[in-house]
Amino acid sequence: MYGLIGKMRAQPGKRDELAAILLKGMDAMPGCLSYVVANDTADTDALWITEVWRDEASHRASLQLPEVQAAIAAGRPLIAGFESQIVTAPLGGVGLQAD
């Protein structure tokens, strides 16, 4: 499995709007085992995105999906920056099954 954990900073006051865009239409991504968008409880403009994919190729392929391209285009003006991104190798967990 291939995992990503990233902290994204929204433009001031735009976190909820950005989160809604990130969550819209993201339920049909082939190879995606988990996609979670969460508010940072200590920072009102920050989001954490946690993703688990069958493999890195599935993640790369998802970036070409029309729904994902539309979310990127809609969300881009609301993003102030990316603070960190960590690549992980998930071993398993609740709701995840290794192939």
Contacts in CASP RR format, 6 or more apart in sequence:
PFRMAT RR
TARGET T0000
AUTHOR 0000-0000-0000
METHOD contacts of the structure
MODEL  1
MYGLIGKMRAQPGKRDELAAILLKGMDAMPGCLSYVVANDTADTDALWIT
EVWRDEASHRASLQLPEVQAAIAAGRPLIAGFESQIVTAPLGGVGLQAD
1 33 0 8 1.000
1 52 0 8 1.000
1 53 0 8 1.000
1 54 0 8 1.000
1 55 0 8 1.000
1 89 0 8 1.000
1 90 0 8 1.000
1 91 0 8 1.000
1 92 0 8 1.000
1 96 0 8 1.000
1 98 0 8 1.000
2 52 0 8 1.000
2 53 0 8 1.000
2 54 0 8 1.000
2 55 0 8 1.000
2 56 0 8 1.000
2 58 0 8 1.000
2 59 0 8 1.000
2 87 0 8 1.000
2 88 0 8 1.000
2 89 0 8 1.000
2 90 0 8 1.000
3 50 0 8 1.000
3 51 0 8 1.000
3 52 0 8 1.000
3 53 0 8 1.000
3 59 0 8 1.000
3 87 0 8 1.000
3 88 0 8 1.000
3 89 0 8 1.000
3 90 0 8 1.000
4 49 0 8 1.000
4 50 0 8 1.000
4 51 0 8 1.000
4 53 0 8 1.000
4 59 0 8 1.000
4 85 0 8 1.000
4 86 0 8 1.000
4 87 0 8 1.000
4 88 0 8 1.000
5 48 0 8 1.000
5 49 0 8 1.000
5 50 0 8 1.000
5 51 0 8 1.000
5 85 0 8 1.000
5 86 0 8 1.000
5 88 0 8 1.000
6 48 0 8 1.000
6 49 0 8 1.000
6 50 0 8 1.000
6 82 0 8 1.000
6 83 0 8 1.000
6 84 0 8 1.000
6 85 0 8 1.000
6 86 0 8 1.000
7 40 0 8 1.000
7 46 0 8 1.000
7 47 0 8 1.000
7 48 0 8 1.000
7 82 0 8 1.000
7 83 0 8 1.000
7 84 0 8 1.000
7 85 0 8 1.000
8 18 0 8 1.000
8 46 0 8 1.000
8 47 0 8 1.000
8 48 0 8 1.000
8 49 0 8 1.000
8 79 0 8 1.000
8 81 0 8 1.000
8 82 0 8 1.000
8 83 0 8 1.000
9 43 0 8 1.000
9 45 0 8 1.000
9 46 0 8 1.000
9 47 0 8 1.000
9 79 0 8 1.000
9 80 0 8 1.000
9 81 0 8 1.000
9 82 0 8 1.000
9 83 0 8 1.000
10 17 0 8 1.000
10 18 0 8 1.000
10 45 0 8 1.000
10 46 0 8 1.000
10 47 0 8 1.000
10 78 0 8 1.000
10 79 0 8 1.000
10 80 0 8 1.000
11 18 0 8 1.000
11 45 0 8 1.000
11 77 0 8 1.000
11 78 0 8 1.000
11 79 0 8 1.000
11 80 0 8 1.000
12 45 0 8 1.000
12 80 0 8 1.000
13 44 0 8 1.000
13 45 0 8 1.000
14 45 0 8 1.000
14 78 0 8 1.000
15 39 0 8 1.000
15 44 0 8 1.000
15 45 0 8 1.000
15 46 0 8 1.000
15 47 0 8 1.000
17 78 0 8 1.000
18 47 0 8 1.000
18 75 0 8 1.000
18 78 0 8 1.000
18 79 0 8 1.000
19 37 0 8 1.000
19 39 0 8 1.000
19 47 0 8 1.000
21 71 0 8 1.000
21 74 0 8 1.000
21 75 0 8 1.000
21 78 0 8 1.000
22 37 0 8 1.000
22 47 0 8 1.000
22 49 0 8 1.000
22 71 0 8 1.000
22 75 0 8 1.000
23 37 0 8 1.000
24 71 0 8 1.000
25 67 0 8 1.000
25 71 0 8 1.000
26 32 0 8 1.000
26 35 0 8 1.000
26 67 0 8 1.000
26 68 0 8 1.000
26 71 0 8 1.000
28 67 0 8 1.000
29 35 0 8 1.000
29 58 0 8 1.000
29 62 0 8 1.000
29 65 0 8 1.000
29 67 0 8 1.000
29 68 0 8 1.000
30 58 0 8 1.000
30 61 0 8 1.000
30 62 0 8 1.000
31 53 0 8 1.000
31 54 0 8 1.000
31 55 0 8 1.000
31 58 0 8 1.000
31 62 0 8 1.000
32 51 0 8 1.000
32 52 0 8 1.000
32 53 0 8 1.000
32 54 0 8 1.000
32 58 0 8 1.000
32 59 0 8 1.000
32 62 0 8 1.000
33 52 0 8 1.000
33 53 0 8 1.000
33 54 0 8 1.000
33 95 0 8 1.000
33 96 0 8 1.000
33 97 0 8 1.000
34 50 0 8 1.000
34 51 0 8 1.000
34 52 0 8 1.000
34 95 0 8 1.000
34 96 0 8 1.000
35 49 0 8 1.000
35 50 0 8 1.000
35 51 0 8 1.000
35 52 0 8 1.000
36 48 0 8 1.000
36 49 0 8 1.000
36 50 0 8 1.000
36 51 0 8 1.000
37 47 0 8 1.000
37 48 0 8 1.000
37 49 0 8 1.000
38 47 0 8 1.000
38 48 0 8 1.000
38 49 0 8 1.000
38 50 0 8 1.000
39 46 0 8 1.000
39 47 0 8 1.000
39 48 0 8 1.000
40 46 0 8 1.000
40 47 0 8 1.000
40 48 0 8 1.000
45 80 0 8 1.000
46 83 0 8 1.000
51 59 0 8 1.000
52 90 0 8 1.000
52 96 0 8 1.000
53 59 0 8 1.000
53 62 0 8 1.000
54 99 0 8 1.000
62 68 0 8 1.000
63 69 0 8 1.000
63 72 0 8 1.000
90 96 0 8 1.000
91 98 0 8 1.000
92 98 0 8 1.000
END
